[in-house]
Amino acid sequence: MPLPPSGNTAWPPPALEIPHADMDMWRAWYSGNTDHLAAVYGGPTNYRSNAVARQFFEVDQRHAVGGSELRSFWGQDATPGQQAAKLHVPIAGDIAELSANLLWADVPTVSVDLDSTDKVTARSTQAQIGRYLDDRGHAKLREAAELTAGLSNVYLRVVWDTTLRPRPWTDVIAPEAVVPTWRWGELAEAIVWRELAPLVDESKVWRLLEFHTPGAIEYGLYEGGTSTLGMRADSLAAHPDTEYLVARTDSRGRQSTGIDRLLITHVPNVLPNRVWDGVPNTAPLGRSDLSGVEPFMDALDETWTSWMRDLRLGKARLLIPQSMLDTDGPGTGGSFNLEEEVRVALNMLDEGSAKDSITEIQFKIRVEEHERTGKALRRQILSSAGYSAQSFGEEGTVATTATEVTARKEESLTTRGTKILYQRPALLDHLTTMMMVDVRHCGAKGVDPAAELTASWPQAVQPDPEATARTLQLLDTAGAISTFMKVKMRSPELDDTEVMAEVRRIRDDKQSTAPAGDPFNTGSGGGLEEPNDEADSDGTEAGADEGLDETEDEEGVGGGSHGLAAA
């Protein structure tokens, strides 16, 4: 859709009311803002106040007894005369953080396919990609992954300003700030918008809209109300926050990017989207990890609040008759000294009367019941979100082997593998766009944006070194493995060239440390060679070419290798 015309255009567009209402609900859970939660479930921002959304969700409402509103702990009004004491357990934020850590604790290895470009350009392109994925780039992508898990999807935008940084970088855009246009499930166009600081009349809302198409960006500055877009300003200089765009755009507010593709990449969390089934133009949007577990998170907050209420009510209290108070004089009330050790008994007509005795009140604190309920709810929430309780320390944090850790975290690792299916193509598209911008606007040399990229994520659970060593020892004893494959199993992150260099170092160490006269000392001239280190007639170690092609170029890179390790 192009930039909307001036007038009373509703904004954000009404077609996005349903997904935006759910995203607002998930953001409340993700942020842990209790005021936001109360507003979502009982205030004016609740989607039940929206006629279209209410009609869509009407079949899913659980009606409270005697009312028509959805029964929820956070939708209940505070008891008059009592202090609000609702507690919130930030498990939604913990889930989103865990998801981001599983995906982006380490930088994935992005490699250049040597079939798509020459070796020299591949090396320089590889090095530049490594600069994109430095600490700042890594942190931004991790930030995007956390928002994606909590809000169902996110957008990555390539931006550049050579006065700030020599290379382009990643900007993360929240899903509510983008109005997408889909074509065959792919992002074809997008309007990115944000509210600007108010000027003299604070009742007016200023918005900047960016209409992104392949090769161009059109900017529009609007002055309107809280729910309407209003009139488009004649110049971007009408607001101080957009004055810098005047030098970049033409008279129509258009800027050419010089890139025949969108600068924006969409990243869904997981698909299919079963949340908005039947809502037009929402199928490509992702599904939040929090989708469907909101009632359980609400119940968990209610459980913790009830537990803390038991603690407050369980405080010991004393009820004493009025006759036991020490009077301070007529009209001044009375007091009771709790530290007084001896007190003279009162001379009552009925000494056995219970109303003149001190009564102790202390209610039972139901610790076990609340703890068991809380644990059951947490396990259900984590399981429904796709994560193992072990990932949150529910079943202990100590495991003897990597195999045991993998077994305990199997559900979390399965979810991680599913999310990588959506993270990988988005990452590669984003990096390709970044290379195009780098060459076009930042003067990058030796970078081929047309090169094909591949990405591989590191193992979430590293193998146990002791178990690996035992396996290698057994294979070596059986004569079923070469030195090359032993190094490859020990250090799978090494490429073939680095493995060959390590093999040569191992062979040199064996030769230098072998005692004089040792028949296995291959450097003695006439001795026998070690069986596992036999050499061919051309001096190449037997088995060293396993995993490599027959020839090597002058730089030592296998001719059949189709990837380079990340710089």
GIDAUR-V35617 format. One record per residue. PHI is phi in radians with two decimals (none if undefined). Layout:
{{PHI} {PHI}}
This chain:
{{none} {-1.29} {-1.10} {-1.19} {-1.33} {-1.18} {2.36} {-1.55} {-1.28} {-1.15} {-2.52} {-1.10} {-0.99} {-1.02} {-1.12} {-1.79} {-1.09} {-1.17} {-1.10} {-1.19} {-1.14} {-1.19} {-1.09} {-1.15} {-1.15} {-1.13} {-1.13} {-1.11} {-1.16} {-1.13} {-1.32} {1.36} {-1.37} {-1.19} {-1.13} {-1.15} {-1.07} {-1.11} {-1.20} {-1.11} {-1.69} {-2.66} {-1.81} {-1.20} {-1.50} {-1.12} {-1.12} {-1.21} {-1.44} {-1.64} {-1.08} {-1.17} {-1.17} {-1.12} {-1.12} {-1.21} {-1.66} {-1.06} {-1.26} {-1.74} {-1.35} {-1.74} {-1.43} {-1.35} {-1.15} {1.38} {-2.56} {-1.95} {-1.53} {-1.13} {-1.35} {-2.59} {-1.11} {-1.35} {-1.58} {-1.43} {-1.26} {-1.16} {-1.18} {-1.03} {1.49} {-2.08} {-1.26} {-1.14} {-2.36} {-1.39} {-1.90} {-2.15} {-1.67} {-1.38} {-1.27} {-1.13} {-1.13} {-1.13} {-1.12} {-1.12} {-1.17} {-1.08} {-1.03} {-1.13} {-1.20} {-1.12} {-1.53} {-2.21} {-1.10} {-2.19} {-1.34} {-1.18} {-1.51} {-1.79} {-2.05} {-1.71} {-1.28} {-1.20} {-1.30} {-1.71} {-2.83} {-1.40} {-1.15} {-1.15} {-1.15} {-1.09} {-1.17} {-1.21} {-1.13} {-1.06} {-1.13} {-1.19} {-1.07} {-1.05} {-1.27} {-1.09} {-1.71} {-1.30} {-1.05} {-1.20} {-1.14} {-1.06} {-1.12} {-1.15} {-1.20} {-1.17} {-1.03} {-1.10} {-1.14} {-1.19} {-1.13} {-1.08} {-1.12} {-1.43} {-1.93} {1.59} {-2.91} {-2.74} {-2.18} {-1.91} {-2.14} {-1.52} {-2.21} {-2.63} {-2.81} {-1.17} {-1.35} {-1.82} {-2.46} {-1.31} {-2.18} {-1.18} {-2.48} {-1.72} {-2.02} {-1.69} {-2.03} {-1.15} {-1.13} {-1.23} {-1.61} {-2.26} {-1.87} {-1.54} {-2.13} {-1.79} {-2.41} {0.98} {1.39} {-1.91} {-1.27} {-1.73} {-2.54} {-2.75} {-1.93} {-1.74} {-2.39} {-2.71} {-1.51} {-1.79} {-1.13} {-1.18} {-1.77} {-1.10} {-1.57} {-1.27} {-1.32} {-1.51} {-1.93} {-1.68} {-2.29} {-1.91} {-1.95} {-2.07} {-1.69} {-1.67} {-2.28} {-1.03} {1.70} {-2.71} {-2.31} {-1.93} {-1.81} {-2.40} {-1.87} {-2.13} {-2.12} {-2.57} {-1.89} {-1.20} {-2.16} {-2.19} {-1.31} {1.48} {-1.60} {-1.46} {-1.23} {-1.21} {-2.44} {-1.22} {-1.38} {-1.21} {-2.24} {-1.11} {-1.32} {-2.09} {-1.09} {-1.14} {-1.37} {-1.08} {-1.25} {-1.64} {-2.06} {-1.56} {-1.16} {-1.65} {1.36} {-1.79} {-2.24} {-1.47} {-1.59} {1.25} {-2.08} {-1.46} {-2.89} {-1.18} {-1.46} {-1.96} {-2.11} {-1.62} {-2.16} {-1.40} {-1.31} {-2.52} {-2.29} {-1.33} {-1.63} {-1.59} {-1.36} {-1.96} {-1.06} {1.68} {-1.45} {-1.05} {1.07} {-2.09} {-1.05} {-1.26} {-1.19} {-1.37} {-1.99} {-1.19} {-1.11} {-1.57} {-1.16} {1.59} {-1.86} {-1.04} {-1.09} {-1.26} {-1.15} {-1.12} {-1.18} {-1.13} {-1.10} {-1.15} {-1.11} {-1.13} {-1.14} {-1.12} {-1.07} {-1.17} {-1.16} {-1.05} {-1.12} {-1.16} {-1.26} {-1.42} {-1.14} {-1.15} {-2.33} {-2.05} {-1.88} {-2.16} {-1.22} {-1.10} {-1.18} {-1.49} {-1.30} {-1.47} {-1.33} {-1.78} {2.01} {-1.03} {1.37} {-1.91} {1.42} {-2.49} {-2.53} {-2.35} {-1.54} {-1.25} {-1.58} {-1.26} {-1.48} {-2.13} {-2.40} {-1.28} {-1.13} {-1.39} {-1.54} {-1.79} {-1.16} {-2.03} {-1.20} {-1.64} {-1.19} {-1.28} {-1.22} {-1.84} {-1.92} {-1.42} {-1.99} {-1.68} {-2.16} {-2.64} {-1.38} {-1.31} {-1.68} {-1.46} {-1.22} {-1.08} {-1.11} {-1.20} {-1.13} {-1.14} {-1.13} {-1.08} {-1.14} {-1.12} {-1.17} {-1.10} {-1.09} {-1.18} {-1.09} {-1.14} {-1.13} {-1.17} {-1.39} {1.72} {-2.25} {-1.52} {-1.10} {-1.06} {-1.14} {-1.86} {1.30} {-1.20} {-1.93} {1.70} {-1.98} {-1.84} {-2.40} {-1.41} {-2.33} {-1.14} {-1.10} {-1.18} {-1.07} {-1.07} {-1.12} {-1.22} {-1.79} {-1.01} {-1.14} {-1.14} {-1.20} {-1.13} {-1.09} {-1.05} {-1.09} {-1.15} {-1.21} {-1.08} {-1.05} {-1.71} {-1.28} {-1.08} {-1.09} {-1.15} {-1.10} {-1.18} {-1.10} {-1.14} {-1.18} {-1.11} {-1.08} {-1.13} {-1.13} {-1.09} {-1.14} {-1.08} {-1.22} {-1.31} {-2.01} {-2.00} {1.23} {-1.15} {-1.95} {1.23} {-1.94} {-1.91} {-1.14} {-1.44} {-1.12} {-1.43} {-2.01} {-2.28} {-2.38} {-2.34} {-1.56} {-1.18} {-1.12} {-1.24} {-2.09} {-1.29} {-1.08} {-1.24} {-1.00} {-1.17} {-1.15} {-1.12} {-1.12} {-1.13} {-1.09} {-1.11} {-1.13} {-1.15} {-1.16} {-1.18} {-1.11} {-1.40} {1.14} {-1.94} {-2.64} {-1.61} {-1.11} {-1.01} {-1.25} {-1.11} {-1.17} {-1.12} {-1.24} {-1.19} {-2.30} {-1.15} {-1.34} {-1.36} {-1.47} {-1.12} {-1.14} {-1.19} {-1.12} {-1.07} {-1.12} {-1.20} {-1.07} {-1.14} {-1.13} {-1.09} {-1.12} {-1.13} {-1.14} {-1.12} {-1.21} {-1.34} {-1.75} {-1.21} {-1.17} {-1.06} {1.44} {-1.16} {-1.08} {-1.62} {-1.35} {-1.23} {-1.63} {-1.42} {1.73} {-2.11} {-1.35} {-1.33} {-1.67} {-1.10} {-0.95} {-1.44} {-2.14} {-1.12} {-2.01} {-1.34} {-1.10} {-1.58} {1.55} {-1.53} {-1.16} {-1.10} {1.53} {-1.24} {-1.58} {-1.22} {1.55} {-1.98} {-1.44} {-1.24} {-2.08} {-2.24} {-1.41} {-1.18} {-1.66} {1.55} {-1.61} {-1.00} {-1.13} {-1.66} {-1.29} {-1.95} {-2.79} {-2.08} {-1.20} {-1.13} {-1.18}}
